[in-house]
Amino acid sequence: MKKQEIDNCMFSNWYSKFKEHTIKSVVIPLEDEDFVSYLTKDSPLILPPGFELPSFNSNQICPVYSDDSDNEDWSDEDSATHPAEEQKEFPLILNQIKSAINRLGGVIFPKLGWSSPKDADWVLSSSSFKCTTPGEIVIFPKLGWSSPKDADWVLSSSSFKCTTPGEIVMLIKSSTFTTYDLTSPYGLCEDVESPKPDKYELVVRKWMDIHPGSEFRCFVKDKKLIAVTQRQHRVEYKHIIREKEEIAQEIHQFLSDIVINKFPSQSFVVDLSRSQTTRRGFRIVDFNPFGTMTDSLLFDWAELSEGKLSENKNSIDLLTSDGVSCGQFRFVGEHMTIQPSDYLRYGMPQDFYDLSVGNDPTKLVDFLRMKTQNQPDSSEDEDETWRLPEEQS
């Protein structure tokens, strides 16, 4: 991977070329190194002065009653663990963000030069239970007493919608993906000495409701479209199965006419959103490098890199204007069960995730050892010989 291939995918380097085919956005250079250091610092999340969060109606919050002495103990302990430190102010970046939010209509979603904080929606309280179809209601109902507040992951409507600078900073600072942008975007490049970027930028994009069933990831190798996959690769969409030939043809036409010859890299990945409100039928969402740092979704990077795609029952051929096969369009087939989000693990401690999927056996051993040590002493029953359940009478 070359550094230039990464740079070509940086938002400010492609936005002007495709401005009429993408979402209206404002790029804010992050030239204050203290602010970048604040975003990458591993510390308790305390917002800088002025970076407010949305106001709320306290009458809608259930009161929590506790003993005053308990509060004092917690306060003293927290002060000892995290002594108060003066928060630095960032008035320039604060005003730039406020101005950008106003210019874009008051509701936006943020990203950095390459990545969006898609793994950090859990830090905002805007995860949505909004349903627009009977199907969503069936998988996401409210019964007589309880609502499914523990199952918002089954819908892809968890929101990155922001209206204040505070929300933007919370998302960016809490995301593993955006931290990678700030610290090591050139980590896989063979022609650089340092993985750190030459410049930093915050991108504020006008909020737009994009149905996840309208998004597609397209892989271009040596200026030829070789693969397309639905972006939400864990959900079955009936309309994609029904319209697959039309979708594949439209995507190939759009990329051939608008994108491939205009984007400077020979090989790249581009995300599109199908839309009836745009003149050419598609909206460019983002560009990504053609390599393992980009999620291959329904494909495998080994087959993409070699250009030899394996047979797949849930796919059709991509055809050129001459009717010649040039690749595959893959989609989620019928009878796909509901799958959890790929980013669910980022909303819990890493140790919990490793235990749940068996990634680290040593953690399971440590957990069982701790569990055994915390069990009450049963030495009083020394006379009783322990036996397997089936041996006991």
Phi, psi and omega in degrees: 000131179263149179303322182297327179295324176289315181298323180299332181270355176294136192307312184295340181275345178241344187301315183294330181289330186235028187303322183282354182244014180223185184278137179301131187215162175233128179261127180245111177296135177260088185264348178275107183295333177294324179290318177297319178297321177298319181294328184265349184291131178275093185207168176306141184282098176241119183288143177294159178304133178094342180273072187283160173259164180301143177287156179224161179273111183296340178291343180270357182261131178291131179292145177246122183259134179209162179286135183302323182296326177298317180299320181294319180298314180298318182297316180296318181295318181294322180294324180289322181286316182235081180302143184296136175228146184292130181275128179288144179266149179229070187295325182294308181294326178298313180292324178295319179293315179300317180297317180296318179299316180295317180298330184261016173095003174095347180227124187219173165228143188259159169203171172257197186302325181240318192246154171254157183278053186293346179266005188237018182294344180293342183281342177261155181267025185255012176303132196257139172254018182292128179243140180237354181225156176302326180298319179294323180295321181298318181274353188217054187272168166246124179269194188305319184246325192243147171256159186275056186292348178265006188233027181293346179293340183287341175257150180264025183261011174304132197258139171256018182292125182236145176235354182224157176300327181298319179295320179299312181295320179300316179295311183297315184289335183267358187262135174289324182293314180288331174298322176299320176302321185279339187243324187206051179293339180260022185299334181256009182275139183268352185244025176228154178269326182245139178282351184286150181284160177282331180211162180237148177210144173255132180248124179251118186247139179301133181294136179215129177284112180246119179293129182300337178282000179254001184261141182221141176255129186240133183250119180249124180236124180053045176067021178231134176288121182245341185203144175222136176224149173295142187290317177274087193274008178245010183231138176271129176241119183300322184292330177292316178298320183289324187249021189302318180295317180295318179298313181300318181293317181295320179296314180300319181293316181296313181294322179294320184278324193249322197253305196302314182281346183265331180280133190289334182284148175289322180232137182195173177236135181228136177260131181239152172239125179283129186213136178278350182269354179260153186295323182258005174089350180221154176237132177283126179264315182192162173244147178222155178294151177274088183183178189293344176288348178256133182295127182274354175056246185278001177250178176237140184294335177297315181286327179293317182295321180278344182074017180244098185273133179285161179291144181215128185292335179259060181205161171226163179286141167276133184242140174286176179297340178270003180082015180267135180292132181232358181169201183229147168246114181254146181217165178282125183284180182290158177066028175283127178283161180293131182243146177290160181295145176297337185262006182298326183293341180283349180266013179217160177303143183301324180299319179297317180296315180299321178294320186290329183250000177074026181293326187229096182301328182296328178292324178294319178298315179298321180295316179293322177297316178297320180298317180295317181295332183272356178286147180297149181291130182247028183293342180298333184261037183300327185290338182271120181280127180284136180224158174301150183307320184289343180270343182283143180273000000 
